[in-house]
Amino acid sequence: MKRTEKEQIIAEVAEIAGRAHGMFFTDFSGLTVEQATELRRELRKSGIDYRVAKNTLIRKALEKVGGYDGVFDKLAGPTGVAFSYDDPAAPAKVIQKFAEKHKKLSLKVCVIEREVYDGARLDEIARIPSRAELVAGILGSLQSPMAGVPNVVHAVIRELVSVIDEIGKKKAA
């Protein structure tokens, strides 16, 4: 590989890493070409970029971005990196599902919002709800009490009408 090609890969990975909210470093040794293609397809469906590069090039790209020193000791053997932009934990769900199906894929380490987590925590990270799920839960909790307000107002008015009706009956009698 020529020096210009290496510099291009370093620049590309550094640019992607700078934009990414989540990075998942996988060991894909033992996967067949068909399985690797399937993994890329599943990640792409979720809006996740997946790159395979030499560990030294990945390391230089991360050094260029800065703040990823905790990842360097895990860069050994075949390494693929899944980059997530919108939902930082989205790759964990895809990788976990794929790893259950094909036992040969494993997570080395991941970085979510610049925090480094060991690959053994894949199950925990995969259970983190997506941003859309969190927003929906918050909106649901906010709307729930507001949905009861019309019933309370209606009950107060109904009671007021009943009291006025009783007063009217007493005066008539």
C-alpha positions as CSV (number, residue, x, y, z in Angstrom):
1,M,0.0,0.0,0.0
2,K,1.4,3.4,-1.0
3,R,2.0,6.2,1.4
4,T,-0.7,8.4,-0.2
5,E,-3.3,5.6,0.1
6,K,-2.4,5.2,3.8
7,E,-2.7,9.0,4.4
8,Q,-6.0,9.0,2.6
9,I,-7.3,6.1,4.9
10,I,-6.0,7.9,8.0
11,A,-7.7,11.2,7.0
12,E,-11.0,9.4,6.1
13,V,-11.1,7.4,9.4
14,A,-10.2,10.6,11.4
15,E,-12.9,12.6,9.7
16,I,-15.5,9.8,10.4
17,A,-14.3,9.3,14.0
18,G,-14.7,13.1,14.6
19,R,-18.3,13.0,13.5
20,A,-19.3,9.7,15.2
21,H,-21.1,9.5,18.5
22,G,-20.4,5.8,18.8
23,M,-17.5,3.6,17.6
24,F,-17.5,-0.2,18.0
25,F,-14.3,-2.1,17.3
26,T,-15.0,-5.7,16.3
27,D,-12.9,-8.8,15.8
28,F,-14.2,-10.4,12.6
29,S,-11.7,-13.2,12.3
30,G,-13.3,-16.5,11.2
31,L,-16.2,-14.8,9.4
32,T,-16.7,-15.9,5.8
33,V,-17.0,-13.4,3.0
34,E,-20.8,-14.0,2.9
35,Q,-21.1,-13.4,6.7
36,A,-19.0,-10.2,6.5
37,T,-21.2,-9.0,3.7
38,E,-24.3,-9.8,5.7
39,L,-22.8,-7.9,8.7
40,R,-22.1,-4.8,6.5
41,R,-25.6,-5.0,5.0
42,E,-27.3,-5.1,8.5
43,L,-25.2,-2.2,9.8
44,R,-25.9,-0.2,6.6
45,K,-29.7,-0.7,7.2
46,S,-29.3,1.0,10.6
47,G,-27.3,4.0,9.1
48,I,-24.0,2.7,10.5
49,D,-20.7,2.9,8.6
50,Y,-18.4,-0.1,8.9
51,R,-14.7,0.2,8.0
52,V,-11.9,-2.3,8.0
53,A,-8.4,-1.0,8.1
54,K,-5.0,-1.9,9.5
55,N,-4.7,-1.3,13.2
56,T,-1.7,1.1,12.8
57,L,-3.8,3.3,10.4
58,I,-6.8,3.2,12.8
59,R,-4.5,4.2,15.6
60,K,-2.9,7.1,13.7
61,A,-6.4,8.3,12.7
62,L,-7.6,8.2,16.4
63,E,-4.4,9.9,17.5
64,K,-5.2,12.7,15.0
65,V,-8.7,13.1,16.5
66,G,-7.4,12.8,20.1
67,G,-9.0,11.4,23.3
68,Y,-9.0,7.7,22.4
69,D,-6.0,6.4,24.2
70,G,-8.1,3.7,26.0
71,V,-8.7,2.0,22.6
72,F,-5.1,1.6,21.5
73,D,-4.3,-1.5,23.6
74,K,-7.3,-3.4,22.0
75,L,-6.1,-2.8,18.5
76,A,-4.7,-6.2,17.7
77,G,-5.7,-8.8,15.1
78,P,-8.4,-8.1,12.4
79,T,-10.3,-5.0,13.3
80,G,-13.5,-3.6,11.8
81,V,-15.0,-0.3,13.1
82,A,-18.7,0.5,13.2
83,F,-19.3,4.2,13.3
84,S,-22.7,5.5,14.5
85,Y,-23.8,9.1,14.0
86,D,-27.4,9.4,15.3
87,D,-27.9,6.7,17.9
88,P,-24.6,6.0,19.7
89,A,-25.6,2.5,20.9
90,A,-27.3,1.4,17.6
91,P,-24.3,-0.7,16.5
92,A,-24.4,-2.7,19.8
93,K,-27.8,-4.0,18.9
94,V,-26.8,-5.1,15.4
95,I,-23.5,-6.6,16.5
96,Q,-25.1,-8.5,19.4
97,K,-27.8,-9.9,17.2
98,F,-25.2,-10.9,14.6
99,A,-22.8,-12.4,17.2
100,E,-25.6,-14.6,18.5
101,K,-26.2,-15.9,15.0
102,H,-22.5,-16.2,14.0
103,K,-20.4,-16.9,17.1
104,K,-17.2,-15.8,15.3
105,L,-17.8,-12.0,15.6
106,S,-16.8,-10.4,18.9
107,L,-16.6,-6.8,20.2
108,K,-13.2,-5.7,21.3
109,V,-14.0,-2.3,22.7
110,C,-16.5,0.5,22.1
111,V,-16.6,4.2,22.5
112,I,-19.8,6.0,23.2
113,E,-19.7,9.8,23.4
114,R,-15.9,9.6,24.0
115,E,-16.3,7.1,26.9
116,V,-14.5,3.8,26.4
117,Y,-16.2,0.6,27.3
118,D,-14.9,-3.0,27.3
119,G,-16.3,-5.3,24.7
120,A,-17.6,-7.7,27.4
121,R,-20.3,-5.1,28.2
122,L,-22.0,-5.6,24.8
123,D,-25.2,-7.0,26.3
124,E,-25.5,-4.0,28.6
125,I,-24.9,-1.5,25.9
126,A,-27.3,-3.3,23.5
127,R,-30.1,-2.8,26.1
128,I,-29.7,1.0,26.2
129,P,-32.8,2.4,24.6
130,S,-32.4,4.5,21.4
131,R,-32.8,8.2,21.5
132,A,-36.2,8.0,19.8
133,E,-37.4,5.5,22.4
134,L,-36.2,7.8,25.2
135,V,-38.0,10.8,23.7
136,A,-41.2,8.7,23.2
137,G,-41.1,7.6,26.8
138,I,-40.6,11.1,28.1
139,L,-43.4,12.5,25.9
140,G,-45.7,9.7,27.1
141,S,-45.0,10.5,30.7
142,L,-45.6,14.2,30.1
143,Q,-48.9,13.6,28.2
144,S,-50.3,11.1,30.6
145,P,-51.1,13.6,33.4
146,M,-52.4,16.2,30.8
147,A,-54.8,13.6,29.4
148,G,-56.5,13.4,32.8
149,V,-57.0,17.2,33.1
150,P,-60.1,17.4,30.9
151,N,-61.7,14.6,33.0
152,V,-61.0,16.5,36.2
153,V,-62.4,19.7,34.8
154,H,-65.5,17.9,33.5
155,A,-66.0,16.2,36.9
156,V,-65.8,19.6,38.7
157,I,-68.4,21.1,36.3
158,R,-70.7,18.1,36.7
159,E,-70.5,18.4,40.5
160,L,-71.2,22.2,40.3
161,V,-74.3,21.5,38.1
162,S,-75.5,18.9,40.5
163,V,-75.1,21.3,43.5
164,I,-77.0,24.1,41.6
165,D,-79.7,21.6,40.6
166,E,-80.2,20.5,44.2
167,I,-80.3,24.1,45.4
168,G,-82.9,24.8,42.7
169,K,-85.0,21.8,43.9
170,K,-84.8,23.0,47.6
171,K,-85.9,26.5,46.7
172,A,-88.8,25.2,44.6
173,A,-90.0,23.0,47.4
